[in-house]
Amino acid sequence: MRRSAATLVEYKATIAVGTYAIVVTEPSTSRRPRLWVVSELFYPEEVSTGHFVTGIAEGLSGTFDVRVLCSQPSYAMRGALAPSDEIRNGIRIHRVQPPLFDKNVLPLRILTSLLVTTSLAVALARRVAPRDHVLVVTNPPMLPYVVALVCRIRGAAYTVLVHDVYPDVLIAVGFVARGGVVDRILSRAVRWLYDGAEQVVGLGRDMARNISGRMSAPTKVHVIPNWGDDEQIIPTHPNSGDRFVVQYLGNMGRTHDIETLVGAARLTRDDDIVWTFVGDGAKRSVVERELATGSAGNIALCDRVSAEQLSNTLASADISVVAFVTGMSGISVPSRVYNVMCAARPLLLVADADSEVAELVREYGIGWVVPPGDPVGLAETVRRLASDRAAIASAGAAARALAEAAFTRRAVIDRFRGMFRATLDAQTA
């Protein structure tokens, strides 16, 4: 049964389970429980992980003594040099500065990941004290494992915030064979990581089900989603132009089904439909190759936009499309959908039917779902929607109502605060 977003007051998700070294610790001058946040990406880095981890740390600073360990900017703000130590918005930030290489070249991306992970682990080992608590993000992939090891040696507790589930994401993009030796080794490592955590946070119900199946105590799993910038992204009237605009905005990575979108665009080039791709990533080249043929007159490609440009960019579309390759259910939840909802734009989702966002689309009537790898079906759906502006407006209004009810920063931070309060209070009692 479809739920009413207008009457929703709380988003509820259920899961089907019911050494030889001198270590220098950083003393706490606060009576509040101390929480370390460890992430490669943090302010001023505003790409997805950096944006949300910054928001979580700042949101919890009034309740806990929050300290952050992160890297110098390495994505959209690469080249900018932030202070190695600073206090900002009530939190103390320490930034490491390992060498950074091109992340679009896989071997260099792996090298950068290892250097960042090592630098953050050393920085944490020097500072964390017994009875501290650490929140670590699954980016870079090895980071939570070394953080968990440091915490066990130092007598601290840790919580894992899962943005991507490994080794599943490697299997989905064809880097690892399911059931093979690498898969079995990584799966054992994941179980060790999750079982040793105080809590494990997944971004959606599908992810929570996946995580729970890898743990001895699945009751430690919490579902806490990301949020949309409902105060900065202002709903506007749909695009009033003659052409129907389908927009893909965000990273075009290996897990995203850009090929199906380009195929659907090719099939609709004789219709009054334009496809805009906004962003960067390893699969941006798929769009660039299509443009190079000279036959894609209904495709536009734009660079990544700033946070200040985001609201106007989303408003320029009739419908926003989010696309994943097959097999990504339970592995990743795209944070971009919450800003799309804030902009009062419906979602056209290319993804597995049992994924978190597909469930939201069906439950609240905020868009439409098409299976991955089906450009013909996607093209037919877009043609139908292009002639049904009433359906577009209705789904967009439902999306904004749902965002305001369940996916604001305040609502999400409250859930993190509630999860941490009992654990940290018990540790410092």
Beta strands, then each sheet from edge to edge (+ up, - down):
strand 1: 34-38
strand 2: 65-71
strand 3: 85-88
strand 4: 91-96
strand 5: 133-137
strand 6: 157-162
strand 7: 199-202
strand 8: 221-223
strand 9: 244-249
strand 10: 273-278
strand 11: 299-302
strand 12: 319-323
strand 13: 347-350
strand 14: 367-370
sheet 1: 3+ 4- 2- 1- 5- 6- 7- 8-
sheet 2: 11+ 10+ 9+ 12+ 13+ 14+
end
